[in-house]
Amino acid sequence: MIQSAGLNGRGANKLNYWILPGTIITDHPMQLINYICDITGISYADITSKKRDGHIIDIRHLIIYFLHNRFKDKYCLTDIANFVNLKSHSSALHSIRVTNNLKQTDRDFRALFESIEKRLKEN
């Protein structure tokens, strides 16, 4: 196993997914967030900031949607909101609803959603 820094300054025995090209490990929310940030080119600092630029907000909504779908049995909406520096569970719930709405009404957003979803399923 390769030693890498874990969350909150704690070390963890995790395989670094940069070591093996094509191997994406998304068994922790931060790994999923970082992977989506890499795909979209938006930094984690922008995702957790208070910026209200449309493209950043869209990616933030997508991250929350994918976190909820993948980790809803392990993390509550408040925890998911905390990963992206939102105030409460209601903000996360709003993001999930917005994502569902935009998937149905916005072609560009749906294309981005499907692209991310396809990459996550491949890995």
N, C-alpha and C positions, 0 to 999 in steps of 0.2 A: 504494500500500500504506500501511497505517496502522502506525506504529511503536508497539509495546507492549512492556512489560517481559516478558522471557522468564524461564525458570527459572534458578536460581542467580545471579540478578543480571545475567545477560547479556541484552542487548536482542536482539530478533528481529523480523524483518519478518513479522508475522502479522496477519491481519485479525481485529480484535476482534469477537467474535460478538455483543456487546451493541450494536454500531453498527447492524447490520442485523437487525431483529426477525425471529424465525423461522429465522435462519441459525445453526445450531450446528455448530461445527467441532470435531471430536473426533479430530484427527490426532495428539494427544499425550496421554499418560495423565493429566496434570494437568488438561487441559481436560475429559476424560471424568469425572474425579473431581469437579471443580467443578460440572459439569452435573448429575450425580446428586445432589450435595449440594443444589443449587438445587431440584431436583424434590422431594426428600424433606424439605427444611427442616432438615437436620442440618448443622452447620458442619464445615468441614474440621478445625478444632481438635478437635472431639469425635471425629471419625473416627480421627485420629492419636493420641488420648489413650489412656490405659490404662483408661478407663471401661468397665465391664462391664454397663451397662444393656442390656436385651434389644433395644430398638429400635435402639440405636446399633450393637450387634453385628450385627444383621441387615443393616443398611445397609453395614457394613464387609464382611460376607460377599458381598453383592451387588456392591459395587465391585470386589472382587478377582475375582469370577466374570467380570464384564464386561471388566475389564482383561485377564484371561487370554484370553478369547475373541477380543478385538479385537487384542491386541498380542502373542500368544504367539510369533509369528515374529520379533519384534523384541526382546522382553524376556524374560529367564528368570524363573522363579518367585521367585528371590531379589530381583531388581529390582522385581518387582510387589509383593512383601512390603515392600520399603523405601519404596515410595510411600505406604503407609498406616502406616508405623512399626511393622511387625511384625518379629520377631526373625530368622526364617529362612524358607526356602522351604517347610518342612514346615507352617508356620502358614498360608501361602497355599494349599497343597494341601488342608489341612484345611477352609479356608473354601470351596473349590470343591466338596468332597465334601458339606459341610453344606448348601450352596445346592442341589445336586442332590437331596439327601434332602428338604429342606424344600419344594422345588417339588412333590414327589410327595405329601407328607403333610400340609402345612399350607395350608389354603385362603386365609387372609389373606396369608401370605407369597407364595403363588403369584399372587394378585391384584396385589400390589405388584411382583413380578418382571415380570409381563406388562405392567403399566402402564409401567414403566421401559423394558422392551424395545420396546414399541410406540412410545414417544416417541423412542427412539434410532433406530429404523428409519425414522420419519417424517423425521428430519433426517439 
